[in-house]
């Protein structure tokens, strides 16, 4: 049985490992130096300072997490060995219960994420040539369609 709960402070390293393995499985377009840059940013600046929802299994072990700022899904990562089990859908449905007008930015090169969000009811509404750090990883801006 899977449940969603808030992240506990001592779980940030577990969340980092979920992020790292998920990115390695899905973001093969990142250069090694950019992967290291993002790893440091996620570990030191993002995970310790933001609020997250965590999906845990029956033994209360985290298998996925989602971070939001208002109605914006900032991060949604599922452990690779849990892909295809409806965990991402569970997190998006949880987000829908928290906020109206959900939005998300997805790397243009991450076609799997774009397909996932389209299946969840998001529509592509814009594009940015650079990501939030100014790197050449274009973002597709998506919004939930009513």
Secondary structure, DSSP 8 states (H G I E B T S, - for coil): --EEEE--GGGHHHHHHHHHHHHHHH-TTS-HHHHHHHHHHIIIIIGGGS-EEEEE-TTS-EEEEEEEETTEEEEEEE-GGGTTSSHHHHHHHHHHHH-SS-EEEEETT-HHHHHHHHHTTEEEEEEESS-TTS-S--EEEEEE--
